Amino acid sequence: MPDSADEPSTERQQDQEQRRLAQETKDERYVWWYLAYFLFGIHIVAFVMIYAVMHAK
């Protein structure tokens, strides 16, 4: 009988764990996108600076 009493809490814990993992995956994806945009922006700034230095008088 104790097994049937533990079943809802175990089910709830599994559901919470699945939601936590889904949120973590989503957050990790956002971190990679932010990193990609940041690195892209750094390159744009570097190219503009190189252009400015090469064409400075």
BAFI-3210 file (N, C-alpha, C; in Angstrom, 3 decimals, decimal comma, padded with zeros to 6 digits):
// residues 57
n [1|2|3|4|5|6|7|8|9|10|11|12|13|14|15|16|17|18|19|20|21|22|23|24|25|26|27|28|29|30|31|32|33|34|35|36|37|38|39|40|41|42|43|44|45|46|47|48|49|50|51|52|53|54|55|56|57]
n.u [000,801|002,009|003,355|001,477|000,805|003,133|003,361|002,048|003,703|006,199|005,636|005,078|007,575|009,086|007,859|008,467|011,235|011,505|010,452|012,331|014,660|013,916|013,671|016,293|017,642|016,549|017,479|020,221|020,439|019,769|021,986|024,053|023,225|023,409|026,171|027,078|026,053|027,458|030,169|030,065|029,466|031,818|033,649|032,683|033,116|035,906|036,627|035,708|037,349|039,873|039,557|039,261|041,806|043,471|042,700|043,188|044,545]
n.v [-001,209|001,330|002,027|002,987|005,377|006,855|007,229|009,552|011,693|010,942|010,979|013,687|014,744|013,785|015,144|017,786|017,651|017,146|019,546|021,327|020,488|021,040|023,838|024,464|023,622|025,383|027,830|027,421|027,389|030,046|031,296|030,463|031,751|034,476|034,581|034,089|036,358|038,355|037,738|038,068|040,801|041,854|041,255|042,859|045,426|045,303|045,113|047,584|049,283|048,545|049,328|052,095|052,771|052,059|053,894|056,333|059,630]
n.w [000,000|000,641|-001,672|-003,521|-002,323|-002,548|-005,233|-006,554|-005,639|-006,630|-009,337|-009,613|-008,968|-011,089|-013,171|-012,472|-012,704|-015,456|-016,474|-015,424|-016,734|-019,374|-019,254|-018,593|-020,892|-022,738|-021,684|-021,980|-024,740|-025,306|-024,131|-025,856|-028,214|-027,427|-026,999|-029,610|-031,001|-029,602|-030,227|-033,005|-033,115|-031,961|-033,974|-036,066|-034,978|-034,784|-037,533|-038,465|-036,994|-037,983|-040,647|-040,225|-039,172|-041,313|-043,229|-042,155|-041,929]
ca.u [000,000|002,782|003,770|000,454|000,835|004,328|003,291|001,813|004,852|007,228|005,191|005,240|009,010|009,530|007,334|009,278|012,567|011,395|010,300|013,616|015,580|013,472|014,042|017,754|018,011|016,164|018,412|021,521|020,329|019,851|023,374|024,833|022,840|024,021|027,600|027,270|025,857|028,556|031,373|029,819|029,604|033,234|034,309|032,259|033,854|037,319|036,775|035,537|038,571|040,952|039,269|039,552|043,255|044,073|042,325|043,450|045,625]
ca.v [000,000|002,571|002,353|003,805|006,699|007,554|007,391|010,924|012,554|010,544|011,487|015,141|015,016|013,544|016,247|018,958|017,423|017,333|020,982|021,955|020,167|021,784|025,243|024,547|023,513|026,650|028,848|027,155|027,822|031,511|031,671|030,293|032,825|035,713|034,474|034,237|037,770|039,114|037,519|038,711|042,240|042,149|041,239|044,059|046,545|045,160|045,455|049,035|049,913|048,293|050,209|053,468|052,925|051,977|055,048|057,566|060,448]
ca.w [000,000|000,646|-003,042|-004,168|-001,706|-003,041|-006,683|-007,014|-005,377|-007,585|-010,633|-009,553|-009,010|-012,463|-013,978|-012,143|-013,276|-016,903|-016,720|-015,108|-017,824|-020,553|-019,040|-018,649|-022,299|-023,362|-021,204|-022,588|-026,133|-025,285|-023,840|-027,088|-029,144|-026,942|-027,272|-031,058|-031,340|-029,023|-031,030|-034,297|-032,893|-031,738|-035,288|-036,804|-034,399|-035,173|-038,952|-038,588|-036,472|-038,962|-041,773|-039,810|-039,039|-042,647|-044,041|-041,401|-042,498]
c.u [000,842|003,223|002,753|000,424|002,019|004,235|003,010|003,014|005,999|006,892|005,396|006,722|009,555|009,069|008,155|010,671|012,552|011,257|011,612|014,620|015,205|013,864|015,551|018,244|017,698|017,138|019,787|021,532|020,436|021,287|024,228|024,496|023,459|025,518|027,889|027,102|027,000|029,819|031,234|030,016|031,049|033,972|033,936|033,035|035,322|037,521|036,627|036,786|039,739|040,777|039,638|041,049|043,913|043,800|042,539|044,588|046,487]
c.v [001,272|002,990|003,261|005,218|007,524|007,890|008,829|011,839|012,222|011,077|013,004|015,517|014,819|014,670|017,514|018,847|017,630|018,811|021,724|021,709|020,921|023,248|025,426|024,480|024,808|027,751|028,677|027,597|029,339|031,972|031,542|031,376|034,152|035,713|034,689|035,697|038,630|038,972|038,150|040,223|042,649|042,190|042,460|045,276|046,488|045,544|046,953|049,753|049,718|049,209|051,655|053,716|052,931|053,235|056,377|058,337|061,016]
c.w [000,000|-000,758|-003,720|-003,583|-002,231|-004,526|-007,127|-006,783|-006,332|-008,970|-010,700|-009,640|-010,422|-013,378|-013,739|-012,756|-014,790|-017,245|-016,468|-016,239|-019,104|-020,433|-019,144|-020,096|-023,029|-022,972|-021,852|-024,043|-026,228|-025,032|-025,092|-028,104|-028,728|-027,221|-028,754|-031,482|-030,806|-029,864|-032,409|-034,165|-032,688|-033,082|-036,112|-036,299|-034,818|-036,636|-039,175|-038,086|-037,424|-040,158|-041,428|-039,723|-040,419|-043,473|-043,314|-042,057|-041,410]
res [m|p|d|s|a|d|e|p|s|t|e|r|q|q|d|q|e|q|r|r|l|a|q|e|t|k|d|e|r|y|v|w|w|y|l|a|y|f|l|f|g|i|h|i|v|a|f|v|m|i|y|a|v|m|h|a|k]
***
